[in-house]
């Protein structure tokens, strides 16, 4: 199993650094290029949520990266806030925030994964779990475009 852990100050200006570092580490572990944007989005959302919603109780946010022997990828973000993250069902059409985890959950379903929460004292770790590599690249048939002659 491969593991990597790092912490960032719980301030919004450091989220981009954490996102880049996450992708850099996972790329060194063999992250496929076509999965990079999905992983970047998922990591960014989890890190941003922790900084935005738990930052007042959390001086540092910890990012945990794990790749197990069968290729299952887990990205965890630990904060000190005792409450759960906003669930995907807790926002109305009029709300400005609250859809990020809903998007993350939908993306992870495409990768045979999901979100789990590990509670500790103080706070929690929110894990995004991606399925094994066979599932890391959802197969989507893209039809070839036919050339049409004009004139």
C-alpha positions, -999 to +999 in steps of 0.1 A: +000+000+000+012+035-008+004+064+015+011+101+015+000+127+040+004+165+042-012+194+060-020+229+048-032+259+068-069+261+067-071+292+045-086+294+010-054+306-006-038+273+001-064+251-016-048+254-050-014+243-036-030+212-020-048+203-052-016+205-072+003+185-047-024+158-046-023+154-084+015+155-084+018+126-059-009+106-076+007+111-110+040+098-095+020+067-084+007+061-120-026+081-121-038+079-157-040+112-176-077+108-184-086+104-147-066+135-136-094+161-140-118+139-120-093+134-092-084+171-092-121+180-089-128+155-061-098+165-041-105+202-046-141+199-034-131+179-003-103+203+006-124+234-001-152+221+021-129+214+050-113+249+047-146+267+042-168+249+068-143+238+094-115+264+091-127+283+121-121+252+143-092+237+123-058+255+121-046+229+096-064+206+072-047+172+066-049+155+032-044+117+031-037+097+000-038+059-001-035+035-030-040-002-020-027-034-035-056-038-059-054-001-071-082+013-050-076+050-045-087+069-014-084+106-009-091+118+027-094+152+041-093+156+079-106+185+099-114+192+135-151+202+130-174+178+150-203+180+125-209+161+093-203+177+059-234+190+042-251+161+025-262+162-011-298+162-001-296+192+022-297+220-003-327+237-020-329+250-056-324+285-042-293+277-022-259+290-035-238+264-017-242+227-010-240+210-043-203+201-043-206+168-025-236+159-047-214+163-077-185+144-061-208+115-052-221+113-088-185+113-101-174+086-077-203+064-087-189+064-122-157+051-107-175+024-086-167+044-055-183+067-029-179+089+001-173+077+036-168+095+069-144+084+096-150+100+129-123+108+154-117+132+183-117+159+174-135+160+141-136+137+111-120+125+079-141+126+047-129+100+023-135+098-015-130+063-026-123+054-063-128+018-074-099-004-087-082+007-120-105-014-142-132+010-131-110+042-131-118+049-167-155+046-174-160+033-209-180+057-229-185+050-266-179+081-285-194+078-320-171+088-349-182+118-368-190+114-404-176+138-428-202+156-448-194+173-480-210+206-486-217+220-520 
